[in-house]
Amino acid sequence: MATACEWKAKYRTAVFETNRRALSTEITDAENAIIARARELFQKTGGDVDLEREELDELLYTLQAFRSVLGKAAA
């Protein structure tokens, strides 16, 4: 179960990672935690849940863009 604190911590770790060798792994860990949290929220409803879903979607997109930019920089 990926709690809100868990996925947020993993996201922060990925975004602030300075070791290029560890960066891909940190991004993957954050993506997995975000996806797990989104699955937990799948059947829940309410304003707070909707806001968290939106946040998860945006952060997942951000991580994917981050990974893409890093891949281009390495080329």
C-alpha positions as CSV (number, residue, x, y, z in Angstrom):
1,M,0.0,0.0,0.0
2,A,1.5,3.3,-1.1
3,T,0.4,6.0,1.4
4,A,0.4,9.6,0.5
5,C,3.6,10.2,2.5
6,E,5.3,7.3,0.7
7,W,4.7,8.4,-2.8
8,K,5.6,12.0,-2.0
9,A,8.8,11.0,-0.4
10,K,9.8,8.8,-3.4
11,Y,8.9,11.7,-5.7
12,R,11.1,14.1,-3.8
13,T,13.9,11.6,-3.7
14,A,13.7,11.2,-7.5
15,V,13.5,15.0,-8.3
16,F,16.4,15.9,-6.0
17,E,18.7,12.9,-6.9
18,T,22.1,14.1,-8.0
19,N,23.7,10.8,-8.7
20,R,23.0,10.1,-12.4
21,R,23.5,6.3,-11.9
22,A,20.8,6.2,-9.3
23,L,18.4,8.6,-11.0
24,S,16.7,6.1,-13.3
25,T,16.0,3.8,-10.4
26,E,14.7,6.6,-8.2
27,I,12.4,7.8,-11.0
28,T,11.1,4.3,-11.5
29,D,10.5,3.9,-7.7
30,A,8.5,7.1,-7.7
31,E,6.5,6.2,-10.7
32,N,5.6,2.8,-9.1
33,A,4.6,4.4,-5.8
34,I,2.4,7.0,-7.6
35,I,0.8,4.2,-9.7
36,A,0.2,2.1,-6.6
37,R,-1.5,5.1,-4.9
38,A,-3.7,5.8,-7.9
39,R,-4.8,2.2,-7.8
40,E,-5.7,2.6,-4.1
41,L,-7.8,5.6,-4.9
42,F,-9.5,4.0,-7.9
43,Q,-12.8,3.2,-6.1
44,K,-12.8,6.1,-3.6
45,T,-14.7,9.3,-4.2
46,G,-14.7,12.8,-2.8
47,G,-13.1,16.1,-3.4
48,D,-9.9,15.3,-1.6
49,V,-9.6,12.1,-3.6
50,D,-10.2,13.9,-6.9
51,L,-7.5,16.5,-6.0
52,E,-5.0,13.8,-5.1
53,R,-5.8,11.9,-8.4
54,E,-5.1,15.1,-10.4
55,E,-1.8,15.6,-8.5
56,L,-0.8,12.0,-9.1
57,D,-1.5,12.4,-12.8
58,E,0.5,15.6,-13.0
59,L,3.5,14.3,-11.1
60,L,3.6,11.1,-13.2
61,Y,3.6,13.2,-16.3
62,T,6.4,15.3,-14.8
63,L,8.5,12.2,-14.0
64,Q,8.0,10.9,-17.6
65,A,9.1,14.3,-19.0
66,F,12.1,14.3,-16.6
67,R,13.1,10.9,-17.8
68,S,12.7,11.9,-21.5
69,V,14.9,15.0,-21.0
70,L,17.6,13.0,-19.2
71,G,17.6,10.5,-22.0
72,K,18.1,13.2,-24.6
73,A,20.9,14.8,-22.5
74,A,22.7,11.4,-22.3
75,A,22.6,11.0,-26.0
